[in-house]
Amino acid sequence: MKKFEPGTHRLHAVSIFFFTFKFVKDLLYPLLAVIISTIVRGEINLLWIIGGVVVLVTGSAVLGWLSWLRFTYRISDDILHVQHGLFVRKKLYIHRERVQSFDMSAGVLHRIFGLWKVQIETAGGSKPEAVLSAVSTEESERLREALYGKGRGGQSDPAADTDEITSEEHHAIGPAEAQASGSLSTSELLPAQTTIQAQPAEPLASIRIPLRTLLMYSVTSGRVGIALAVIAAAYSQIDDWLSESFDIWNFVMNSLGAASLIWVAAALLFLVWLFSAIMTTIREYGFTLLADEGKLTTQKGLLERKQASISLKRVQGLHFKENAIRRALGYASVHVYVAGSTEKYEQSFLLFPMIRRSELPGLLEQFLPAYQLPEQIQGLTPRALPSFLTIPVLTAAVITAAAVLWVPDGYGLFTIALPFIALLWGWLRYRQTGWSVDDGMLTIRHGSFSTHHSIVPKHRVQWHALATNPFQRRKQLGTLSLALASGLIFVQLKIRHMPWTQGAELMGWLRRSSSANGKSHTRMG
Amino acid sequence: MVIHDPQQRIDEDALKAWRLGAWIAAAVYTVIIGVLIFLTIRFDWPYWIAGAAFLIAAVVALFEIAYIPVWRWRRFRYDVSEHEIDLLHGLIIRKRTIIPMVKVQHVDTKQGPLLRKYQLAAVTFSTAAGSHEIPALLESKAEQVRNQIAKLARITDEEI
């Protein structure tokens, strides 16, 4: 065996299990094929099958053990060296400066042993560059410190902190409580902020979602809203049918079938809703946002703990999302657009799942001081309204007309609501669209039933365009779009049907900024 | 606020290249309609299917050959300045696109067989949020524009 260089490490021995599991998974399909073929041929030989499984598992375990033995890493001069590979020896070098994200997660098995899975990504990579499947908490901290700036500090043992509803939580929601109780005086807001800054641990600031808010978040997540609406609709139907059925006994017998069918459907939907709410609660449990020097870190999870970090340098914009139900409750979620690959292929990074609108300024001040929700949003002129209504309403009307004409037994009449929904949708979109310019930041509001605010620093705009179609030209309107790098691809934010002159003005503003952005760099010319 | 439109045009030979492309497309339509006519006769399909397809193809081909290249050529303008690349394009939806020079990450010339036939090339440049192109310039001009952009867009900062 080769001599170990000093500082060379192996993963925690639990990794053997993960490597083994991977081999088992890879070999499972060939094995299943063999087993099924023996069954099909009617030559079921129990000995062969059990023997096969035993060989597979022991073989995988040996290979897993060898893989673990061959997987070594060390850090020297700010470079992570990883060597791995069973047959083909692979070497990987990642320089600290190239590290873009350092994510940690801990599944149930990890947590039993107090371990973390570490994923390190660099620019341009679509998959995590380096995956250390199990390292101890101290080791993960050491790696993080060496490769991803200052360690976060105060890292609690992943196996021990699930039920920790800390005093920190109460401090963090201080502003919310002050405002929830109806007193909005600034004097009550101040102590809360100082408390947060006086955290004993190293993070500059941290905020943890209270359980109550998390539950509210879970039951109001998107799909759930739809399920609820369907259940409500079904319930009103059942109610009608039941009240009718009390009069005529015969009718009960007939309608019972239909009614119970709807009950079953409603119960199923309810279960789906309950299930998704429970899953969301488990996944997002104890959601905590921490601020470090130049970094934001989120931690979450009841069973599987996840920790993801983003560098502030890569934040391209803020996305403040209020879905209809949450807006009614006064809550919203905060996302950021982050360039490069962040959480898998998601477009925006969830910074905080649920926050009172009134709490947002405090949160931004601590975690993203450059961003502010503007007080006033410039809306559209009424002459833009037809542009929002015409196409949806016409489309819906055509569908309705076709359905009424051709769907038999008058079921097509159900579609009569469609044009009205389209009308409402278009009108809401018209009402929601707006923008605000303030000190190098552009805020775009859009949405229909939900409200979205996207706040973008002008120098983050990758390109912008002002487009006009013939209808818009007649009314001197235009659609301004701007592109931001986000996730692995990009997002286009649009202000639809804004007055053309104002669009041109915004464009001029964006152009000025783009040249101003270049002036800090020396440039030949 | 007055925005001055960009002034540079793409090469006039672009018309020839696009027209040739449109002729090729028309040939493909002809084949499809031939197949449709065959199917109509062979399986007694109603005549209006082939008839409608023929009409649509004829109108589309006419526009693609006679009008769209001219309109497209007339509409497309570009400018490359020290700070930005400025594009004006689009027949029905007119679009003015500004790409700040500092955001350009990569610039390239590219040439399909049609463009090559007329010694033309397209200049494509990408940002962290998608790419854009100037569709048809003379090869020498395309190279000059590419080098100009590459020089101006020298990536000086790692930040996106």
Interface residues (C-beta under 8 A of the other chain):
Chain A: K313 R314 Q316 A339 G340 R460 V461 Q462 W463 H464 A465 L466 A467 T468 N469 P470 R473 A483 L484 A485 S486 I489 F490 V491 Q492 T501 A504 E505 M507 G508 L510 R511 S514 S515 N517 G518 H521 T522 R523 M524 G525
Chain B: M1 I3 E82 H83 E84 G90 I92 I93 R94 K95 R96 T97 I98 I99 P100 M101 V102 K103 T127 A128 A129 G130 H132 K151 L152 R154 T156 D157 E159 I160
